Amino acid sequence: MKVLERVAHLVAQLSSDQRSEFIDLIGSMAAKEADPSRREFLEGFPGGSGLVEDDY
């Protein structure tokens, strides 16, 4: 959990362009991921880490 908190803190410091590129990279990784649990994690990472606003 602490690792994810650190990652979330670091990505929060990215510029808007860097954040957008990072989100695109995560999406590409998720699309290629064969393991369903890893794909689910990658798909949920942007919202769960605060990179994007959840619409919930």
SERO-4910 file (N, C-alpha, C, O; in steps of 0.05 Angstrom, whole numbers):
BEGIN
 pado doro    nc1    nc2    nc3   cac1   cac2   cac3    cc1    cc2    cc3    oc1    oc2    oc3
  Met    A     16    -24      0      0      0      0     17     25      0     11     45    -14
  Lys    A     39     25     15     56     48     16     68     54    -11     72     78    -18
  Val    A     75     33    -26     86     37    -53     66     51    -70     73     70    -85
  Leu    A     41     43    -70     21     55    -86     16     84    -78     11    101    -95
  Glu    A     18     90    -52     15    117    -43     38    135    -53     33    158    -61
  Arg    A     62    124    -53     85    139    -64     82    144    -94     87    166   -103
  Val    A     73    123   -108     69    127   -137     48    148   -142     51    165   -159
  Ala    A     26    146   -127      4    166   -131     15    194   -125      7    213   -139
  His    A     31    197   -105     43    223    -99     60    233   -121     59    257   -129
  Leu    A     77    215   -132     95    223   -154     79    231   -179     86    251   -192
  Val    A     59    215   -186     45    221   -211     28    247   -207     21    260   -227
  Ala    A     20    253   -183      6    278   -178     23    302   -185     12    324   -190
  Gln    A     49    299   -185     67    321   -190     73    324   -220     87    343   -227
  Leu    A     63    306   -237     68    308   -265     53    331   -278     32    340   -268
  Ser    A     64    341   -299     50    362   -314     26    350   -328     23    325   -329
  Ser    A      8    366   -338    -16    356   -351     -9    338   -375    -21    317   -379
  Asp    A     11    346   -391     19    330   -414     32    304   -405     26    283   -417
  Gln    A     48    305   -384     60    280   -374     39    261   -363     41    237   -367
  Arg    A     20    273   -349     -2    257   -337    -18    243   -359    -25    219   -357
  Ser    A    -23    258   -380    -38    247   -403    -23    224   -416    -34    203   -423
  Glu    A      3    228   -420     20    207   -432     20    182   -414     19    159   -424
  Phe    A     22    186   -388     23    164   -369     -3    148   -369     -3    124   -369
  Ile    A    -25    162   -370    -52    149   -372    -54    133   -398    -64    111   -397
  Asp    A    -44    144   -420    -45    130   -445    -28    104   -444    -35     83   -454
  Leu    A     -4    107   -431     13     84   -428      0     62   -412      1     38   -419
  Ile    A    -12     69   -390    -26     50   -373    -49     36   -389    -53     12   -386
  Gly    A    -63     52   -404    -85     41   -421    -74     21   -441    -86      0   -446
  Ser    A    -52     27   -453    -39      9   -473    -30    -17   -459    -34    -39   -469
  Met    A    -19    -14   -435    -10    -37   -420    -34    -55   -413    -33    -79   -415
  Ala    A    -56    -42   -404    -80    -57   -397    -91    -73   -421   -100    -95   -418
  Ala    A    -91    -60   -444   -102    -72   -468    -86    -97   -476    -98   -116   -487
  Lys    A    -61    -98   -470    -43   -120   -477    -41   -141   -455    -30   -162   -460
  Glu    A    -51   -135   -432    -48   -153   -409    -66   -177   -411    -91   -174   -414
  Ala    A    -55   -201   -410    -70   -226   -412    -82   -234   -385   -103   -247   -384
  Asp    A    -69   -227   -363    -79   -235   -337   -102   -216   -329    -98   -192   -326
  Pro    A   -126   -227   -325   -149   -210   -318   -146   -193   -293   -154   -170   -293
  Ser    A   -133   -204   -273   -130   -188   -248   -110   -165   -253   -114   -143   -242
  Arg    A    -89   -169   -267    -70   -147   -274    -84   -127   -292    -80   -103   -288
  Arg    A    -99   -136   -311   -113   -118   -329   -132   -100   -314   -134    -76   -318
  Glu    A   -147   -113   -295   -166    -98   -278   -151    -76   -262   -160    -54   -259
  Phe    A   -128    -84   -250   -112    -65   -235   -104    -42   -252   -107    -19   -244
  Leu    A    -93    -47   -276    -84    -26   -293   -107     -8   -302   -104     17   -303
  Glu    A   -130    -20   -308   -153     -4   -317   -163     14   -294   -172     36   -299
  Gly    A   -161      5   -270   -170     21   -247   -150     40   -236   -157     57   -220
  Phe    A   -125     37   -244   -103     54   -232   -107     84   -236   -105     99   -216
  Pro    A   -114     93   -260   -116    122   -263   -137    135   -244   -132    156   -232
  Gly    A   -160    122   -241   -181    132   -223   -174    129   -194   -178    146   -177
  Gly    A   -162    106   -188   -155     99   -160   -132    115   -149   -130    119   -125
  Ser    A   -115    125   -167    -92    140   -158    -96    170   -160    -78    186   -153
  Gly    A   -120    178   -169   -125    207   -171   -115    220   -197   -116    244   -200
  Leu    A   -107    203   -216    -98    215   -242   -121    226   -258   -119    246   -272
  Val    A   -144    213   -255   -169    223   -268   -191    224   -247   -190    210   -227
  Glu    A   -211    240   -253   -234    242   -235   -253    219   -241   -259    214   -265
  Asp    A   -262    204   -221   -282    184   -225   -309    197   -228   -315    218   -216
  Asp    A   -325    185   -245   -352    196   -250   -373    185   -231   -397    187   -237
  Tyr    A   -365    172   -210   -383    159   -191   -395    179   -172   -411    172   -155
***
